[in-house]
Amino acid sequence: MTNPSPTQGMEEMIAMETLERYSGSAPAEFQSNLILTNFPRYVKYFAESRKVGIKEGSMFKVAHCEEEDISILDFKIGSPAAALVVDICSFLPTRAAIFLGMCGGLRRRYKVGEYLASHVPALANFLMQKAVTDVLEKENIAYHIGTTYTTNMRFWEYNQGFIEELKRSKAQGIEMEGATLFAASYYRKFTLGALMLISDLPLMKEGIKTKKSSNDVFTNHTEEHVETGIKVLRCSRVMQARKVKGAYHRNLNTDIAERKSFF
């Protein structure tokens, strides 16, 4: 095994110092399973349900549960933040990560509260997405598989030209971070999948997200979304131990006995 170059060592040092500043949490506190999200309410639910504290730095909000070997991190919103969080967290000893986000459903038959097992041209890790669908099937949870359109455009619901382009794309969902997360995780060999909750139906005027409808989604679906994500992480670690195709090599030598509490 070759030693890291001075440049690689410096990059890791800067990444870990940045993580500590942005999260208010020492890198050593991060567990080997990671939930990424855009929602402080998910971090709050996780912390309260696990009876652990919340830490916050200049950008991120995090909570760690050592007993279950899970950390959760709210990285805020948008493509730049998505790229940044993967670049930083790729230096952690993370074995499996899941992005719990929300998206607009672009099919009339979809319902708010259903899931998209997100597959986009910037692909999620295959092993993680298999874990997602395996868990959803086992739990008998309604879900849809298809292409998700990633864009930083806001208020596109009132841009008819963009709507026509969106329809031509045949996308089934729309959100703001997925493609960036997956492109960065592929480059960094960071084992990341996604479980996207359909939060609104924006192609129908009555389906556009409002303050009230957004709050209703959090009230009704936060617990299920977070707990399902945790089940996906558990499933993915079992698959890694079995060396299921799709795992990165750095994840294949995990000693499951050292993580008994997680299972």
C-alpha positions as CSV (number, residue, x, y, z in Angstrom):
1,M,0.0,0.0,0.0
2,T,1.5,3.3,-1.0
3,N,1.6,6.3,1.3
4,P,-0.5,9.3,0.4
5,S,1.4,12.2,-1.3
6,P,2.0,15.4,0.6
7,T,-0.7,17.0,-1.5
8,Q,-3.2,14.3,-0.6
9,G,-2.4,14.7,3.1
10,M,-2.8,18.4,2.9
11,E,-6.1,18.1,1.1
12,E,-7.4,15.7,3.8
13,M,-6.3,18.0,6.6
14,I,-8.0,21.0,5.1
15,A,-11.2,19.0,4.4
16,M,-11.3,17.8,8.1
17,E,-10.6,21.3,9.4
18,T,-13.4,22.7,7.1
19,L,-15.8,20.0,8.3
20,E,-15.1,20.9,11.9
21,R,-15.7,24.6,11.3
22,Y,-18.8,24.1,9.2
23,S,-20.4,21.5,11.5
24,G,-19.2,22.5,14.9
25,S,-18.3,18.8,15.4
26,A,-14.9,17.0,15.5
27,P,-14.4,14.6,12.6
28,A,-13.8,11.8,15.1
29,E,-17.5,12.1,16.2
30,F,-18.8,11.1,12.8
31,Q,-20.0,7.6,12.6
32,S,-19.5,5.1,9.7
33,N,-23.1,5.5,8.4
34,L,-24.2,8.9,7.2
35,I,-27.5,10.5,6.4
36,L,-27.3,13.7,4.3
37,T,-30.3,15.9,4.1
38,N,-31.5,19.5,3.4
39,F,-33.8,19.7,6.4
40,P,-33.0,20.8,10.0
41,R,-36.3,19.2,11.1
42,Y,-34.8,15.8,10.1
43,V,-31.8,16.4,12.3
44,K,-34.1,17.5,15.1
45,Y,-36.2,14.4,14.8
46,F,-33.1,12.1,14.7
47,A,-31.6,13.8,17.8
48,E,-34.8,13.8,19.8
49,S,-35.7,10.2,18.9
50,R,-32.2,9.0,19.8
51,K,-31.7,11.3,22.8
52,V,-28.5,12.8,21.4
53,G,-27.4,16.4,21.1
54,I,-27.3,18.6,18.0
55,K,-24.2,20.5,17.0
56,E,-24.0,23.4,14.5
57,G,-21.2,25.2,12.9
58,S,-21.0,28.0,10.4
59,M,-23.0,26.0,7.7
60,F,-24.0,22.5,8.8
61,K,-26.2,21.1,11.5
62,V,-25.4,17.6,12.7
63,A,-26.2,14.9,15.3
64,H,-24.4,11.6,16.0
65,C,-25.8,8.4,17.5
66,E,-22.8,6.2,18.5
67,E,-25.1,3.4,19.7
68,E,-26.5,3.0,16.1
69,D,-23.3,4.1,14.4
70,I,-25.1,6.8,12.4
71,S,-24.5,10.5,11.9
72,I,-27.0,12.9,10.2
73,L,-25.9,16.2,8.5
74,D,-28.1,19.0,7.1
75,F,-26.0,20.6,4.4
76,K,-28.6,23.3,3.4
77,I,-29.8,23.8,-0.2
78,G,-28.4,23.9,-3.7
79,S,-25.7,22.4,-6.0
80,P,-22.7,24.2,-4.5
81,A,-23.5,22.9,-1.0
82,A,-24.1,19.4,-2.4
83,A,-20.7,19.3,-4.1
84,L,-19.0,20.7,-1.0
85,V,-20.5,18.2,1.5
86,V,-19.4,15.2,-0.7
87,D,-15.9,16.6,-1.2
88,I,-15.5,17.0,2.6
89,C,-17.2,13.9,3.8
90,S,-15.4,11.7,1.3
91,F,-12.4,11.9,3.7
92,L,-14.4,10.4,6.6
93,P,-14.3,6.6,7.2
94,T,-18.0,6.5,5.9
95,R,-19.1,3.1,4.8
96,A,-22.5,4.0,3.5
97,A,-24.5,7.2,3.0
98,I,-28.0,8.1,2.0
99,F,-29.5,11.4,0.8
100,L,-32.9,12.0,2.2
101,G,-34.4,14.8,0.1
102,M,-37.6,15.9,-1.4
103,C,-38.7,16.4,-5.0
104,G,-41.7,17.5,-7.1
105,G,-43.5,14.6,-8.7
106,L,-44.1,15.1,-12.4
107,R,-46.8,12.4,-13.0
108,R,-50.5,12.9,-12.4
109,R,-50.7,9.5,-10.8
110,Y,-48.1,10.3,-8.1
111,K,-49.2,11.2,-4.6
112,V,-47.5,13.4,-2.0
113,G,-45.7,11.2,0.5
114,E,-44.7,8.5,-2.0
115,Y,-41.0,7.9,-2.8
116,L,-38.8,8.1,-5.8
117,A,-35.8,5.7,-5.8
118,S,-33.9,8.4,-7.6
119,H,-32.0,7.3,-10.8
120,V,-30.5,10.2,-12.9
121,P,-27.8,10.4,-15.6
122,A,-25.3,11.2,-12.8
123,L,-26.0,7.8,-11.2
124,A,-26.4,7.0,-7.6
125,N,-24.2,4.2,-6.3
126,F,-25.8,0.9,-7.5
127,L,-25.5,-1.0,-4.3
128,M,-27.2,1.9,-2.3
129,Q,-30.0,2.1,-4.8
130,K,-30.6,-1.7,-4.7
131,A,-30.7,-1.3,-0.9
132,V,-33.3,1.4,-1.3
133,T,-35.6,-0.6,-3.5
134,D,-35.1,-3.8,-1.4
135,V,-36.2,-1.9,1.7
136,L,-39.2,-0.2,0.0
137,E,-40.3,-3.6,-1.3
138,K,-39.9,-5.3,2.1
139,E,-41.8,-2.5,3.9
140,N,-44.5,-2.5,1.1
141,I,-44.0,1.3,0.6
142,A,-45.3,2.9,-2.6
143,Y,-42.4,4.1,-4.8
144,H,-41.5,5.1,-8.4
145,I,-38.3,4.6,-10.3
146,G,-37.3,7.0,-13.1
147,T,-35.2,10.0,-14.2
148,T,-35.0,12.9,-11.8
149,Y,-34.4,16.4,-13.3
150,T,-31.9,18.5,-11.2
151,T,-32.0,22.3,-11.6
152,N,-31.1,25.4,-9.5
153,M,-34.0,27.3,-11.2
154,R,-36.6,28.6,-8.7
155,F,-40.2,29.4,-9.5
156,W,-39.9,27.4,-12.7
157,E,-43.6,26.5,-12.3
158,Y,-44.4,29.9,-13.9
159,N,-41.9,29.5,-16.8
160,Q,-43.8,27.9,-19.6
161,G,-40.7,27.4,-21.8
162,F,-39.0,25.5,-19.1
163,I,-42.1,23.4,-18.4
164,E,-42.2,22.3,-22.0
165,E,-38.5,21.4,-21.9
166,L,-39.2,19.5,-18.7
167,K,-42.0,17.5,-20.3
168,R,-39.8,16.6,-23.3
169,S,-37.2,15.3,-20.9
170,K,-39.6,12.6,-19.7
171,A,-38.4,13.2,-16.1
172,Q,-40.5,11.8,-13.3
173,G,-39.3,14.1,-10.6
174,I,-37.6,17.4,-10.1
175,E,-35.2,18.7,-7.4
176,M,-32.1,20.7,-6.8
177,E,-29.1,18.6,-5.7
178,G,-29.2,15.0,-6.9
179,A,-27.1,15.1,-10.0
180,T,-24.4,17.1,-8.2
181,L,-24.3,14.7,-5.2
182,F,-24.0,11.7,-7.5
183,A,-21.4,13.2,-9.8
184,A,-19.2,14.2,-6.9
185,S,-19.7,10.9,-5.1
186,Y,-18.7,9.0,-8.2
187,Y,-15.5,11.1,-8.5
188,R,-14.7,10.7,-4.8
189,K,-15.7,7.0,-4.6
190,F,-18.2,7.9,-1.9
191,T,-20.9,5.3,-1.5
192,L,-24.1,7.4,-1.8
193,G,-27.7,6.7,-2.7
194,A,-30.9,8.6,-2.5
195,L,-34.4,8.2,-1.2
196,M,-36.5,11.2,-2.4
197,L,-39.9,11.9,-0.9
198,I,-42.5,13.4,-3.2
199,S,-43.4,16.7,-1.5
200,D,-45.5,18.4,-4.1
201,L,-47.0,18.0,-7.6
202,P,-45.9,21.2,-9.3
203,L,-47.3,20.7,-12.8
204,M,-50.7,21.1,-11.3
205,K,-51.6,24.5,-10.0
206,E,-53.2,23.1,-6.9
207,G,-50.1,20.9,-6.3
208,I,-47.5,23.7,-6.1
209,K,-45.8,23.7,-2.7
210,T,-47.0,26.4,-0.2
211,K,-46.0,27.2,3.4
212,K,-48.9,25.1,4.7
213,S,-48.4,22.1,2.4
214,S,-44.7,22.1,3.2
215,N,-45.4,22.0,6.9
216,D,-48.0,19.2,6.4
217,V,-45.4,17.1,4.6
218,F,-42.9,17.5,7.5
219,T,-45.6,16.7,10.0
220,N,-46.8,13.6,8.3
221,H,-43.7,12.1,6.8
222,T,-40.5,13.1,8.7
223,E,-40.4,10.1,10.9
224,E,-41.1,7.5,8.2
225,H,-38.6,9.1,5.8
226,V,-35.7,9.2,8.4
227,E,-36.5,5.7,9.7
228,T,-36.7,4.3,6.2
229,G,-33.3,5.8,5.4
230,I,-31.8,4.2,8.4
231,K,-33.2,0.8,7.3
232,V,-31.6,1.4,3.9
233,L,-28.2,2.0,5.6
234,R,-28.6,-1.2,7.5
235,C,-29.4,-3.1,4.4
236,S,-26.5,-1.7,2.5
237,R,-24.0,-2.7,5.2
238,V,-25.2,-6.3,5.0
239,M,-24.9,-6.2,1.2
240,Q,-21.3,-4.8,1.6
241,A,-20.4,-7.6,3.9
242,R,-21.6,-10.0,1.2
243,K,-19.6,-8.1,-1.4
244,V,-22.6,-7.4,-3.5
245,K,-21.6,-5.8,-6.8
246,G,-21.5,-2.0,-6.7
247,A,-19.5,-1.5,-3.5
248,Y,-16.3,0.5,-3.6
249,H,-13.3,-1.5,-2.5
250,R,-12.7,0.6,0.6
251,N,-16.1,-0.6,1.9
252,L,-15.5,-4.3,1.4
253,N,-13.4,-5.1,4.4
254,T,-15.8,-3.8,7.0
255,D,-15.7,-5.9,10.2
256,I,-19.4,-6.4,10.9
257,A,-18.7,-7.7,14.4
258,E,-17.4,-4.3,15.3
259,R,-20.7,-2.8,14.4
260,K,-23.1,-5.2,16.2
261,S,-25.2,-2.4,17.6
262,F,-26.0,-1.1,14.2
263,F,-27.7,-4.3,13.2
